[in-house]
Amino acid sequence: METPVEKALAAFRQPPHCYNCAQTVCAAFGREDLVEAMKVCGGGRAPEGMCGALYGATQVLPEKAGEIVAAFEAALGATRCRDLKGEQKMPCPVCVRTAAESAVRAGAE
């Protein structure tokens, strides 16, 4: 059985849905109810410029958002898309994986 992390990586920008980073993380955790709303949150367009994958993870488990953000930042050194792409040169799949792993560690399944 695929883990949410494996599901997220397998589905990111892949047919049939071609989800962005935020949508991919939500869908990987079975939160189809969030997918449409996350459509506008990829590519640095999440609130406050947050990484879309990270934002999606915080929406999957909002009561653990602080823990998810802290784990993501500890792993990658930033939380904003602009910083991750510019200074860190972090590819989107790494952000998707890290966001999903952070949500799993916080208790999402």
C-alpha positions in Angstrom: 0.0 0.0 0.0 1.4 3.4 -1.0 2.1 5.9 1.8 0.9 9.5 1.5 4.5 10.5 0.7 4.7 8.0 -2.2 1.2 9.1 -3.4 2.2 12.7 -3.4 5.4 12.1 -5.3 3.7 9.8 -7.8 0.9 12.3 -8.5 2.7 15.6 -8.6 2.1 17.2 -12.1 1.1 13.8 -13.5 -1.9 12.9 -15.5 -4.8 12.5 -15.1 -5.0 15.4 -12.7 -1.8 17.4 -13.2 -2.1 18.8 -9.7 0.1 21.6 -8.4 2.1 21.1 -5.2 -0.6 22.1 -2.8 -3.3 20.0 -4.5 -1.0 17.0 -4.7 -0.3 17.0 -0.9 -4.0 17.4 -0.1 -5.0 14.6 -2.5 -2.3 12.3 -1.2 -3.9 12.4 2.3 -7.4 11.8 0.9 -8.5 15.4 1.3 -10.3 15.7 -2.0 -12.5 18.4 -0.4 -9.5 20.7 -0.4 -8.2 20.1 -3.9 -10.2 22.7 -5.7 -9.4 25.4 -3.2 -5.7 24.6 -3.4 -5.7 25.2 -7.2 -4.6 28.8 -6.6 -1.9 28.0 -4.0 0.8 26.5 -6.2 3.8 28.4 -7.6 4.3 30.7 -4.6 0.7 31.9 -4.5 -0.2 30.4 -1.1 -0.8 32.9 1.7 2.2 34.9 2.6 4.2 33.3 -0.2 4.4 30.0 1.7 5.5 26.9 -0.3 2.3 25.5 -1.8 3.2 21.9 -0.7 3.7 23.1 2.8 0.5 25.1 2.8 -1.4 22.0 1.6 0.1 20.0 4.4 -1.0 22.6 7.0 -4.5 22.4 5.6 -4.6 18.6 5.9 -3.8 18.8 9.6 -4.5 22.4 10.7 -4.3 21.6 14.4 -0.7 20.6 13.8 0.2 23.4 11.4 2.9 24.8 13.6 4.6 21.5 14.0 4.4 20.8 10.2 5.9 24.2 9.4 8.7 23.8 12.0 9.7 20.3 10.6 9.6 21.6 7.0 11.7 24.6 7.8 14.2 22.5 9.8 14.6 20.1 6.8 14.8 22.7 4.0 15.8 25.9 5.6 12.9 28.0 4.5 9.1 28.0 4.2 8.5 30.6 1.4 8.4 29.4 -2.2 10.6 32.3 -3.3 13.3 31.5 -0.8 13.2 27.8 -1.6 13.4 28.3 -5.3 15.8 31.3 -5.2 18.3 30.9 -2.4 17.9 27.2 -1.7 17.4 26.1 -5.4 15.1 23.5 -4.0 13.1 21.5 -6.7 9.4 21.2 -6.2 9.4 17.4 -5.8 11.7 17.8 -2.8 9.2 20.3 -1.3 6.3 18.0 -1.9 8.1 15.1 -0.3 9.2 17.1 2.7 5.7 18.6 3.2 4.1 15.2 3.1 6.8 13.7 5.4 6.2 16.6 7.9 2.5 15.9 7.9 3.0 12.2 8.4 5.3 12.9 11.4 2.7 15.3 12.8 0.1 12.5 12.7 -1.7 12.7 9.3 -2.4 9.4 7.5 
